[in-house]
Amino acid sequence: MKCLCKSLKIFYPCFLLLFPSPLLLISLGILQPLSYIAGKKACCILMATLGNSANIFWHECPVGQAERQKLLNQKGCVVWITGLSGSGKSTLACTLGRELHSRGHLSYVLDGDNLRHGLNKNLGFAPEDRTENIRRVGEVAKLFADAGLICIASLISPYRKDRDSCRALLPDANFIEVFMNMPLSLCEGRDPKGLYKLARAGKIKGFTGIDDPYEAPSNCEIELRQINGVCPAPSEMAGKVVSYLDGKGFLQA
């Protein structure tokens, strides 16, 4: 949407914000007034453009990541669990979160399906939407890690370049990629949500593993797979991740 401010002769691409009483925000310098009509809502211009933001600056706070980590007695990181639908990502994420909690460590699970109920509810499953979905989750995960939490992200995240983009947001050692390397036959046999059946029937298009590719990690930190044709118990897999975190020093400040 474009706003035309004729008095200033400016064509300015901007967001519009309707706010019942904008004077406080204007006084704080957050908004510039465009017009004010008595008895009606004001129309103001946000001090940022769509796309590349301008006129913004990073504000450092006296309490940083090091101080938060010392308070929590742990180091912030992102445990990124990737794999096919039905491979056990969410189960592992919740089991891992519970195990960390029992050991006195603070974590938070970012589940792909849960996030599509809110943060990513406006996204579909086209390739560009999948990329934006992962980008948003990566940015949120980065904030959790900066807060000193062990962030557990559980998403199919089928494209390697998207996962690598999330890795690039953090120091490389702070991004732990966990690959649920379970065969398609196992995942389809489980089919907890009935999605494989719908995909095979042609009722779902672009379903990962059926008619859309899954790009396996080329150099993940942890790979979990069947042993002699048997899938390890969730607690066993979570234990392997906890051991990795402990060995790398994330469970102490």
Salt bridges, closest charged atoms under 4 A:
GLU99 OE2 - ARG103 NE 2.73
ASP113 OD2 - LYS193 NZ 2.44
GLU132 OE1 - ARG135 NE 2.85
GLU132 OE2 - ARG136 NE 2.77
ASP146 OD2 - ARG68 NH2 2.84
ASP162 OD1 - LYS161 NZ 3.12
ASP172 OD1 - ARG167 NH1 3.07
GLU177 OE2 - ARG163 NE 2.74
GLU177 OE1 - ARG167 NH2 3.36
GLU188 OE2 - ARG200 NE 2.78
GLU221 OE2 - ARG167 NH1 2.93
GLU223 OE2 - ARG225 NH2 2.54
